[in-house]
């Protein structure tokens, strides 16, 4: 009986100790520590980016109401660590520091020194170093018709390389030693934001970081010399891209955008991305069935009717040195290059 009583007393004491510990864990200080939320990671939603041509290579720019924020300079000035390349942002870097830098630059008199007027900015390719540059051929119904080609039953894919990338207001030297039939092609460009492998059409746009304006410049003689398009698509500077990458949330329907090309002030192409044979969802899904798409990969989605190749042969006046080619995609801005 005595042993039984002792056991009960010990058990009761143990309960009291546990109860006291539980109460101690609920002190105001402990509650404050437990309730402190983790820093919130801000996405790129609502933001428009560019890559500025810096002395040491491309650097990140953010478009604001008062010019382009040079992120590297702003980061040094305001001592805020932030991503300084668009590839970091595409890979998922926290954009909260970028939002803080924009706020500081617009609200602090010193911010004038880190804001660049768009008219004076020197642009690099909007996405300077993608792993892959994929392109889709004959992807507008009216373009296929003007070239006398049948509407494709599956996407026609070809590629460019990073040497072809160039930025807004750059000069593109034409390879006149190997061809003299140079053409323009305005294109909506998809910028991939997440690794995509065998994704469905329904989910495809979830893998998009943003969209950009592109020009698939083409050397038609080289392009038509063989059954492969590649040689006519890969000369240096033949993939102008930019100036902006607009976050995907700002483009709810990429297949309802006006798209144009102007040559020396004359309108040459004028249609809407709704004329695509394969829409953006289908393109992403199709590509992802055959290879893994990585963050930062870009896809040129095809061009509408109005290219020089679509004119009757006796009406074709190919691009030449001195021509200014401006492509326009609704909500994505104007991209201009001068040929040399």
GUKOL-147418 format. One record per residue: residue in one letter; x, y, z of N, C-alpha, C in turn. Coordinates in steps of 0.1 Angstrom, whole numbers, padded with zeros to 4 digits. Example, Ala and Ser with C-alpha at 12.3 -4.5 7.8 and 13.67 -1.06 7.14 Angstrom:
2
A,0132,-0057,0078,0123,-0045,0078,0132,-0033,0078
S,0128,-0022,0071,0137,-0011,0071,0129,0000,0079
END
This chain:
340
X,0008,-0012,0000,0000,0000,0000,0009,0013,0000
X,0019,0012,0008,0028,0024,0008,0035,0026,-0005
X,0039,0015,-0012,0045,0017,-0025,0035,0023,-0035
X,0023,0018,-0034,0013,0023,-0043,0011,0038,-0041
X,0010,0043,-0029,0008,0057,-0026,0020,0065,-0032
X,0032,0060,-0030,0044,0067,-0035,0043,0069,-0050
X,0039,0058,-0057,0039,0058,-0071,0029,0069,-0076
X,0017,0069,-0069,0007,0079,-0073,0012,0093,-0071
X,0020,0095,-0060,0025,0109,-0057,0035,0113,-0068
X,0044,0104,-0072,0054,0107,-0082,0047,0110,-0095
X,0037,0103,-0099,0030,0105,-0111,0023,0119,-0111
X,0017,0122,-0100,0011,0135,-0099,0021,0146,-0100
X,0032,0145,-0094,0043,0155,-0095,0048,0156,-0109
X,0049,0145,-0116,0053,0145,-0130,0043,0153,-0139
X,0030,0152,-0136,0020,0159,-0143,0021,0174,-0141
X,0024,0177,-0128,0025,0191,-0124,0037,0198,-0132
X,0048,0190,-0132,0060,0195,-0139,0057,0197,-0154
X,0051,0188,-0160,0047,0189,-0174,0038,0201,-0177
X,0028,0202,-0168,0019,0213,-0169,0026,0227,-0168
X,0036,0227,-0158,0043,0240,-0156,0051,0243,-0169
X,0058,0232,-0174,0066,0234,-0187,0057,0239,-0198
X,0045,0234,-0199,0036,0238,-0210,0032,0252,-0209
X,0029,0257,-0196,0026,0271,-0194,0038,0280,-0197
X,0050,0275,-0193,0062,0283,-0196,0064,0285,-0211
X,0060,0275,-0219,0062,0276,-0233,0052,0286,-0239
X,0042,0290,-0231,0032,0299,-0237,0034,0313,-0231
X,0046,0317,-0227,0048,0330,-0223,0047,0340,-0235
X,0044,0353,-0232,0043,0362,-0243,0055,0363,-0252
X,0067,0362,-0246,0079,0362,-0255,0080,0351,-0264
X,0077,0339,-0259,0077,0327,-0267,0067,0328,-0278
X,0055,0333,-0275,0044,0334,-0285,0049,0344,-0296
X,0056,0354,-0293,0060,0364,-0302,0070,0358,-0312
X,0079,0349,-0306,0090,0343,-0314,0083,0333,-0324
X,0074,0325,-0319,0067,0315,-0327,0059,0322,-0338
X,0053,0333,-0335,0044,0339,-0345,0051,0347,-0356
X,0064,0350,-0354,0072,0358,-0364,0072,0351,-0377
X,0066,0357,-0388,0066,0350,-0401,0079,0351,-0408
X,0082,0341,-0416,0094,0341,-0424,0093,0353,-0434
X,0104,0359,-0438,0104,0369,-0448,0097,0365,-0461
X,0088,0373,-0466,0080,0369,-0477,0088,0371,-0490
X,0089,0361,-0498,0096,0362,-0511,0086,0368,-0522
X,0091,0378,-0528,0082,0385,-0538,0086,0380,-0552
X,0075,0377,-0560,0078,0372,-0573,0079,0384,-0583
X,0081,0381,-0595,0083,0391,-0606,0069,0396,-0611
X,0058,0392,-0605,0045,0397,-0610,0045,0412,-0611
X,0039,0416,-0623,0037,0431,-0625,0050,0438,-0629
X,0061,0432,-0631,0074,0438,-0633,0078,0437,-0648
X,0085,0447,-0653,0090,0446,-0667,0105,0449,-0666
X,0112,0440,-0672,0127,0439,-0671,0133,0442,-0685
X,0146,0445,-0684,0155,0446,-0696,0169,0442,-0691
X,0178,0441,-0701,0192,0439,-0698,0199,0451,-0704
X,0206,0458,-0696,0214,0469,-0701,0228,0465,-0704
X,0233,0471,-0715,0247,0468,-0719,0257,0475,-0710
X,0263,0468,-0701,0273,0474,-0692,0287,0472,-0696
X,0297,0478,-0690,0311,0477,-0693,0316,0463,-0691
X,0310,0456,-0681,0314,0443,-0678,0304,0432,-0682
X,0295,0436,-0691,0285,0427,-0696,0271,0431,-0692
X,0261,0424,-0697,0247,0428,-0694,0244,0429,-0679
X,0236,0438,-0675,0232,0440,-0662,0216,0443,-0661
X,0210,0439,-0651,0196,0440,-0650,0190,0454,-0649
X,0180,0456,-0656,0172,0469,-0656,0158,0466,-0653
X,0151,0475,-0645,0137,0474,-0642,0130,0487,-0647
X,0120,0485,-0655,0113,0497,-0661,0104,0503,-0650
X,0105,0516,-0649,0097,0524,-0639,0090,0535,-0646
X,0082,0542,-0639,0075,0554,-0645,0084,0565,-0649
X,0096,0565,-0643,0105,0576,-0645,0119,0572,-0652
X,0118,0560,-0659,0130,0556,-0665,0133,0541,-0661
X,0145,0537,-0665,0150,0523,-0662,0159,0523,-0650
X,0155,0515,-0640,0164,0514,-0628,0176,0505,-0632
X,0188,0511,-0631,0200,0503,-0632,0202,0496,-0619
X,0199,0483,-0618,0198,0476,-0605,0212,0476,-0598
X,0222,0473,-0606,0236,0472,-0600,0240,0485,-0594
X,0237,0496,-0600,0241,0509,-0595,0232,0513,-0583
X,0219,0510,-0584,0210,0512,-0573,0214,0504,-0560
X,0217,0491,-0563,0221,0482,-0552,0233,0488,-0544
X,0243,0493,-0552,0255,0499,-0545,0252,0512,-0538
X,0243,0520,-0544,0240,0533,-0538,0232,0531,-0525
X,0222,0523,-0525,0213,0522,-0514,0217,0510,-0505
X,0227,0503,-0508,0232,0491,-0500,0221,0481,-0498
X,0215,0477,-0508,0204,0467,-0508,0209,0456,-0518
X,0211,0444,-0512,0215,0433,-0521,0203,0428,-0529
X,0205,0427,-0542,0194,0424,-0551,0200,0416,-0563
X,0192,0408,-0570,0196,0401,-0582,0200,0412,-0593
X,0211,0409,-0600,0216,0419,-0610,0217,0414,-0624
X,0210,0402,-0626,0209,0398,-0640,0195,0392,-0641
X,0189,0393,-0653,0176,0387,-0656,0176,0372,-0654
X,0187,0366,-0656,0187,0351,-0655,0185,0347,-0640
X,0190,0356,-0631,0188,0353,-0616,0173,0354,-0613
X,0167,0364,-0619,0152,0367,-0617,0144,0355,-0623
X,0147,0351,-0635,0140,0340,-0641,0142,0327,-0633
X,0153,0325,-0627,0156,0313,-0619,0149,0313,-0606
X,0142,0325,-0602,0134,0325,-0590,0140,0333,-0579
X,0149,0342,-0582,0154,0351,-0571,0143,0360,-0565
X,0145,0363,-0553,0135,0371,-0546,0135,0385,-0552
X,0123,0390,-0556,0122,0403,-0562,0119,0414,-0552
X,0117,0411,-0539,0114,0421,-0529,0125,0432,-0529
X,0138,0428,-0530,0148,0439,-0530,0147,0448,-0542
X,0142,0443,-0553,0140,0451,-0565,0129,0461,-0563
X,0118,0456,-0557,0107,0465,-0554,0112,0476,-0544
X,0120,0473,-0534,0125,0483,-0525,0134,0493,-0532
X,0143,0488,-0541,0152,0497,-0548,0144,0507,-0557
X,0133,0502,-0564,0125,0511,-0572,0119,0521,-0563
X,0114,0517,-0551,0107,0527,-0542,0118,0537,-0538
X,0130,0533,-0534,0140,0542,-0529,0144,0552,-0540
X,0146,0546,-0553,0151,0555,-0564,0141,0565,-0568
X,0128,0562,-0567,0117,0572,-0570,0115,0582,-0559
X,0118,0578,-0547,0115,0587,-0535,0127,0594,-0530
X,0139,0591,-0534,0151,0597,-0529,0158,0606,-0540
X,0162,0618,-0537,0168,0627,-0547,0180,0620,-0554
X,0187,0612,-0546,0199,0605,-0552,0195,0595,-0562
X,0182,0591,-0563,0178,0581,-0572,0179,0585,-0587
X,0180,0598,-0589,0182,0603,-0603,0194,0597,-0609
X,0204,0594,-0601,0217,0589,-0606,0216,0574,-0610
X,0206,0567,-0607,0205,0553,-0610,0193,0550,-0619
X,0187,0561,-0624,0176,0559,-0633,0180,0564,-0647
X,0178,0556,-0657,0183,0559,-0671,0171,0561,-0680
X,0171,0572,-0687,0160,0575,-0696,0160,0564,-0707
X,0148,0560,-0711,0147,0549,-0721,0154,0554,-0734
X,0153,0566,-0737,0158,0572,-0749,0174,0571,-0750
X,0180,0571,-0738,0194,0570,-0737,0200,0557,-0733
X,0192,0548,-0730,0196,0535,-0725,0203,0527,-0737
X,0214,0519,-0733,0220,0510,-0742,0216,0496,-0738
X,0209,0490,-0747,0203,0477,-0744,0211,0465,-0749
X,0212,0455,-0741,0217,0442,-0745,0205,0434,-0749
X,0207,0422,-0754,0196,0413,-0757,0188,0411,-0744
X,0175,0411,-0744,0167,0411,-0732,0170,0399,-0724
X,0172,0387,-0730,0177,0375,-0723,0190,0372,-0729
X,0201,0375,-0723,0214,0375,-0729,0220,0361,-0731
X,0216,0352,-0723,0224,0339,-0724,0214,0327,-0721
X,0205,0325,-0730,0196,0313,-0729,0203,0300,-0732
X,0200,0290,-0726,0205,0277,-0730,0201,0273,-0744
X,0188,0276,-0747,0183,0272,-0760,0175,0284,-0766
X,0176,0285,-0779,0168,0294,-0787,0161,0286,-0797
X,0148,0283,-0795,0140,0275,-0804,0131,0284,-0812
X,0128,0281,-0825,0120,0288,-0834,0110,0279,-0840
X,0098,0285,-0844,0088,0278,-0850,0085,0284,-0864
X,0086,0275,-0874,0084,0280,-0888,0070,0279,-0893
X,0066,0288,-0902,0053,0287,-0909,0042,0286,-0899
X,0042,0294,-0888,0032,0292,-0878,0021,0302,-0878
X,0019,0309,-0889,0008,0317,-0891,0001,0313,-0904
X,-0012,0311,-0904,-0019,0306,-0915,-0017,0315,-0928
X,-0018,0328,-0926,-0016,0337,-0938,-0002,0337,-0943
X,0008,0335,-0934,0022,0334,-0938,0024,0322,-0946
X,0019,0311,-0942,0020,0298,-0949,0014,0300,-0963
X,0003,0306,-0964,-0004,0308,-0977,0004,0317,-0986
X,0010,0328,-0981,0017,0337,-0989,0030,0331,-0995
X,0036,0321,-0988,0048,0315,-0993,0045,0303,-1001
X,0032,0299,-1003,0028,0288,-1011,0031,0275,-1004
X,0032,0275,-0991,0034,0263,-0984,0022,0258,-0977
X,0020,0245,-0975,0008,0240,-0968,0009,0243,-0953
X,-0003,0244,-0947,-0003,0247,-0933,0003,0235,-0926
X,0012,0236,-0917,0019,0225,-0911,0009,0217,-0902
X,0011,0204,-0902,0003,0195,-0893,0009,0194,-0879
X,0022,0196,-0878,0029,0196,-0865,0039,0208,-0866
X,0043,0213,-0854,0052,0225,-0854,0065,0222,-0861
X,0069,0231,-0870,0082,0230,-0876,0092,0238,-0868
X,0102,0230,-0862,0112,0236,-0853,0125,0238,-0859
X,0132,0249,-0856,0146,0250,-0860,0152,0259,-0848
X,0165,0262,-0850,0171,0268,-0838,0180,0280,-0843
X,0183,0288,-0833,0194,0298,-0834,0203,0296,-0823
X,0214,0304,-0823,0224,0303,-0812,0226,0317,-0806
X,0233,0317,-0795,0235,0330,-0788,0242,0341,-0795
X,0250,0337,-0805,0257,0347,-0813,0248,0355,-0821
X,0236,0350,-0823,0226,0357,-0831,0218,0368,-0823
X,0219,0367,-0810,0212,0376,-0801,0218,0390,-0802
X,0209,0400,-0802,0213,0414,-0802,0202,0422,-0796
X,0205,0435,-0792,0196,0443,-0784,0189,0453,-0792
X,0180,0460,-0786,0173,0471,-0792,0183,0482,-0796
X,0181,0488,-0807,0189,0499,-0813,0203,0495,-0816
X,0205,0482,-0818,0218,0477,-0822,0220,0478,-0838
X,0232,0477,-0842,0235,0476,-0857,0238,0461,-0860
X,0232,0457,-0871,0234,0443,-0875,0241,0443,-0888
X,0253,0437,-0888,0261,0436,-0901,0256,0425,-0909
X,0252,0428,-0921,0247,0417,-0930,0258,0409,-0936
X,0257,0396,-0937,0267,0387,-0943,0266,0387,-0958
X,0270,0398,-0964,0268,0400,-0979,0277,0392,-0987
X,0288,0386,-0981,0297,0377,-0988,0290,0363,-0991
X,0280,0360,-0984,0274,0347,-0986,0259,0347,-0990
X,0253,0359,-0990,0239,0360,-0994,0236,0375,-0997
X,0225,0377,-1004,0220,0390,-1006,0205,0391,-1005
X,0198,0381,-0999,0184,0381,-0998,0180,0381,-0983
X,0180,0393,-0977,0178,0394,-0963,0163,0399,-0960
X,0157,0393,-0950,0143,0394,-0947,0141,0396,-0932
X,0129,0402,-0929,0125,0404,-0915,0114,0394,-0911
X,0113,0392,-0898,0102,0384,-0893,0099,0388,-0879
X,0088,0396,-0876,0084,0400,-0863,0079,0387,-0856
X,0082,0385,-0843,0077,0374,-0836,0075,0376,-0821
X,0064,0371,-0816,0062,0370,-0801,0072,0359,-0796
X,0079,0363,-0786,0089,0354,-0780,0085,0350,-0766
X,0085,0337,-0763,0082,0331,-0750,0094,0330,-0742
X,0095,0334,-0730,0106,0332,-0721,0102,0322,-0710
X,0108,0310,-0710,0105,0300,-0701,0110,0303,-0687
X,0101,0300,-0677,0105,0304,-0663,0107,0292,-0654
X,0102,0280,-0658,0103,0268,-0650,0108,0256,-0658
X,0115,0247,-0652,0119,0235,-0660,0106,0228,-0664
X,0105,0225,-0677,0093,0219,-0683,0097,0206,-0691
X,0091,0195,-0687,0093,0183,-0694,0080,0176,-0696
X,0075,0174,-0708,0063,0166,-0711,0051,0172,-0704
X,0050,0185,-0705,0038,0192,-0699,0026,0192,-0708
X,0015,0193,-0702,0002,0193,-0709,0000,0207,-0715
X,-0009,0208,-0725,-0013,0221,-0730,-0020,0229,-0720
X,-0028,0222,-0712,-0036,0229,-0702,-0027,0236,-0692
X,-0016,0230,-0689,-0006,0236,-0679,0005,0244,-0685
X,0006,0244,-0698,0018,0250,-0704,0022,0264,-0700
X,0011,0273,-0699,0014,0287,-0696,0019,0289,-0682
X,0018,0279,-0673,0023,0280,-0660,0038,0280,-0660
X,0044,0276,-0671,0059,0275,-0671,0065,0287,-0678
X,0057,0297,-0681,0062,0309,-0688,0066,0320,-0677
X,0078,0325,-0679,0082,0336,-0670,0076,0349,-0676
X,0078,0351,-0689,0073,0363,-0695,0074,0363,-0710
X,0072,0374,-0716,0071,0375,-0731,0080,0387,-0736
X,0085,0385,-0748,0093,0396,-0754,0090,0397,-0769
X,0095,0408,-0774,0095,0411,-0788,0107,0406,-0795
X,0106,0399,-0806,0117,0394,-0813,0116,0395,-0828
X,0128,0395,-0835,0128,0396,-0849,0137,0385,-0854
X,0131,0375,-0861,0138,0364,-0867,0144,0368,-0881
X,0154,0376,-0881,0161,0380,-0893,0165,0368,-0901
X,0164,0368,-0914,0167,0356,-0922,0174,0359,-0935
X,0184,0351,-0938,0191,0351,-0950,0185,0341,-0959
X,0176,0345,-0968,0167,0335,-0975,0175,0326,-0985
X,0185,0332,-0991,0193,0323,-1000,0199,0312,-0993
X,0205,0314,-0981,0211,0303,-0974,0200,0294,-0968
X,0189,0300,-0964,0178,0292,-0958,0172,0282,-0968
X,0171,0286,-0981,0165,0278,-0991,0175,0269,-0998
X,0188,0270,-0995,0198,0263,-1002,0196,0248,-0999
X,0192,0244,-0987,0190,0230,-0984,0176,0229,-0977
X,0173,0216,-0973,0160,0214,-0966,0161,0219,-0952
X,0172,0222,-0947,0173,0227,-0933,0174,0243,-0933
X,0166,0249,-0924,0165,0263,-0923,0177,0269,-0917
X,0185,0262,-0909,0194,0267,-0899,0204,0277,-0904
X,0210,0274,-0915,0221,0283,-0920,0217,0297,-0923
X,0204,0299,-0927,0199,0312,-0930,0194,0319,-0918
X,0195,0313,-0906,0189,0319,-0894,0200,0322,-0883
X,0212,0318,-0885,0222,0319,-0875,0233,0329,-0876
X,0233,0338,-0887,0243,0348,-0887,0243,0357,-0874
X,0255,0363,-0872,0256,0372,-0860,0245,0383,-0861
X,0239,0385,-0849,0229,0395,-0848,0215,0393,-0854
X,0213,0381,-0859,0200,0378,-0866,0189,0373,-0857
X,0190,0376,-0844,0180,0373,-0834,0178,0385,-0825
X,0174,0397,-0830,0171,0408,-0821,0161,0404,-0811
X,0163,0409,-0798,0153,0405,-0787,0152,0416,-0777
X,0140,0420,-0775,0138,0430,-0764,0129,0442,-0769
X,0131,0454,-0763,0140,0456,-0752,0135,0450,-0739
X,0122,0447,-0738,0116,0443,-0725,0113,0428,-0724
X,0113,0423,-0712,0107,0410,-0709,0096,0414,-0699
X,0083,0412,-0703,0072,0416,-0695,0067,0403,-0688
X,0065,0404,-0675,0061,0392,-0667,0048,0387,-0673
X,0046,0373,-0672,0035,0366,-0678,0022,0371,-0673
X,0021,0375,-0661,0008,0379,-0655,0002,0391,-0662
X,0011,0399,-0668,0006,0411,-0675,0001,0408,-0690
X,0003,0396,-0694,-0002,0392,-0707,-0011,0380,-0706
X,-0024,0382,-0702,-0033,0371,-0699,-0035,0362,-0711
X,-0035,0368,-0723,-0037,0359,-0735,-0027,0363,-0746
X,-0016,0355,-0746,-0005,0358,-0756,-0010,0356,-0771
X,-0021,0349,-0772,-0026,0347,-0786,-0037,0357,-0789
X,-0036,0369,-0784,-0045,0380,-0788,-0037,0393,-0787
X,-0026,0394,-0795,-0018,0406,-0795,-0015,0411,-0809
X,-0017,0424,-0811,-0013,0430,-0824,0002,0428,-0826
X,0006,0426,-0839,0020,0424,-0842,0023,0430,-0855
X,0034,0438,-0856,0037,0446,-0868,0052,0446,-0871
X,0056,0449,-0883,0069,0453,-0887,0069,0465,-0896
X,0078,0474,-0893,0080,0487,-0901,0094,0487,-0907
X,0095,0490,-0919,0109,0491,-0926,0110,0506,-0931
X,0119,0513,-0925,0122,0527,-0929,0108,0535,-0928
X,0100,0532,-0918,0088,0539,-0916,0076,0534,-0924
X,0078,0523,-0932,0067,0518,-0940,0062,0505,-0933
X,0049,0504,-0931,0043,0492,-0925,0044,0480,-0934
X,0050,0469,-0930,0051,0457,-0938,0043,0445,-0933
X,0043,0443,-0920,0035,0432,-0914,0025,0438,-0904
X,0013,0433,-0904,0003,0438,-0895,-0008,0428,-0893
X,-0007,0421,-0882,-0017,0410,-0880,-0019,0409,-0865
X,-0023,0397,-0860,-0026,0394,-0846,-0021,0380,-0843
X,-0016,0378,-0831,-0011,0365,-0828,-0022,0354,-0828
X,-0034,0358,-0829,-0045,0348,-0830,-0045,0340,-0842
X,-0037,0345,-0852,-0036,0337,-0865,-0026,0326,-0864
X,-0020,0323,-0853,-0010,0312,-0852,-0017,0299,-0855
X,-0010,0290,-0862,-0014,0277,-0864,-0014,0269,-0851
X,-0003,0270,-0844,-0001,0264,-0831,0001,0275,-0820
X,-0009,0275,-0811,-0008,0286,-0801,0003,0284,-0791
X,0005,0293,-0782,0016,0293,-0772,0015,0280,-0764
X,0003,0277,-0759,0002,0265,-0751,0007,0252,-0759
X,0002,0251,-0771,0006,0240,-0779,0021,0239,-0782
X,0027,0251,-0785,0041,0251,-0788,0049,0246,-0776
X,0046,0252,-0764,0054,0248,-0752,0052,0233,-0749
X,0040,0228,-0750,0037,0214,-0747,0045,0205,-0757
X,0044,0209,-0770,0050,0201,-0780,0065,0201,-0778
X,0071,0212,-0776,0086,0212,-0774,0090,0204,-0762
X,0082,0205,-0751,0086,0198,-0739,0085,0183,-0740
X,0078,0178,-0750,0077,0164,-0752,0090,0158,-0758
X,0098,0167,-0764,0110,0163,-0771,0123,0166,-0765
X,0123,0176,-0756,0134,0180,-0748,0130,0188,-0736
X,0139,0189,-0726,0136,0196,-0714,0138,0211,-0716
X,0128,0219,-0714,0129,0233,-0714,0134,0238,-0701
X,0144,0247,-0701,0150,0253,-0689,0146,0267,-0686
X,0146,0272,-0674,0144,0286,-0671,0154,0295,-0680
X,0149,0305,-0687,0157,0313,-0695,0157,0309,-0710
X,0152,0297,-0713,0151,0293,-0727,0141,0302,-0734
X,0143,0305,-0747,0134,0314,-0754,0129,0307,-0766
X,0116,0310,-0770,0110,0303,-0781,0104,0315,-0790
X,0109,0316,-0802,0104,0325,-0812,0092,0318,-0819
X,0080,0323,-0818,0068,0316,-0821,0063,0317,-0835
X,0070,0323,-0844,0066,0324,-0858,0062,0338,-0862
X,0061,0340,-0875,0058,0354,-0880,0046,0354,-0889
X,0039,0365,-0889,0027,0367,-0897,0030,0370,-0912
X,0020,0371,-0920,0022,0374,-0934,0028,0388,-0936
X,0034,0390,-0948,0040,0403,-0951,0055,0403,-0952
X,0061,0391,-0951,0076,0391,-0953,0079,0392,-0968
X,0092,0396,-0970,0096,0398,-0984,0095,0386,-0992
X,0098,0374,-0986,0097,0361,-0993,0083,0359,-0998
X,0073,0364,-0992,0059,0362,-0996,0055,0371,-1008
X,0063,0380,-1012,0060,0389,-1024,0062,0381,-1037
X,0056,0385,-1048,0059,0379,-1061,0074,0382,-1063
X,0081,0373,-1071,0095,0374,-1072,0099,0387,-1078
X,0091,0393,-1087,0095,0406,-1093,0093,0418,-1084
X,0087,0415,-1073,0084,0426,-1063,0092,0426,-1051
X,0101,0416,-1050,0109,0415,-1038,0121,0425,-1038
X,0121,0433,-1028,0132,0442,-1026,0138,0438,-1012
X,0149,0431,-1012,0155,0426,-1000,0161,0437,-0991
X,0162,0434,-0979,0168,0444,-0969,0182,0446,-0973
X,0187,0459,-0970,0201,0462,-0974,0207,0471,-0962
X,0219,0473,-0963,0226,0482,-0953,0220,0496,-0953
X,0218,0501,-0941,0211,0514,-0939,0197,0513,-0936
X,0190,0501,-0938,0176,0500,-0935,0174,0499,-0920
X,0163,0505,-0916,0159,0505,-0902,0147,0496,-0901
X,0148,0486,-0893,0137,0476,-0891,0131,0477,-0877
X,0119,0480,-0876,0112,0481,-0863,0101,0471,-0862
X,0102,0462,-0852,0091,0453,-0849,0083,0458,-0837
X,0070,0455,-0837,0062,0460,-0826,0053,0448,-0822
X,0052,0445,-0809,0043,0435,-0804,0035,0442,-0792
X,0022,0442,-0794,0013,0448,-0784,0017,0445,-0769
X,0018,0455,-0761,0022,0454,-0747,0036,0450,-0744
X,0044,0448,-0755,0058,0444,-0753,0068,0454,-0759
X,0063,0465,-0765,0071,0476,-0769,0077,0474,-0783
X,0086,0483,-0786,0092,0484,-0800,0106,0480,-0799
X,0110,0472,-0809,0124,0467,-0811,0129,0472,-0824
X,0140,0480,-0824,0145,0485,-0837,0160,0481,-0839
X,0163,0478,-0851,0177,0476,-0854,0180,0483,-0867
X,0193,0487,-0869,0197,0493,-0882,0207,0483,-0888
X,0205,0480,-0901,0213,0471,-0908,0226,0478,-0914
X,0236,0471,-0914,0249,0477,-0919,0256,0467,-0928
END
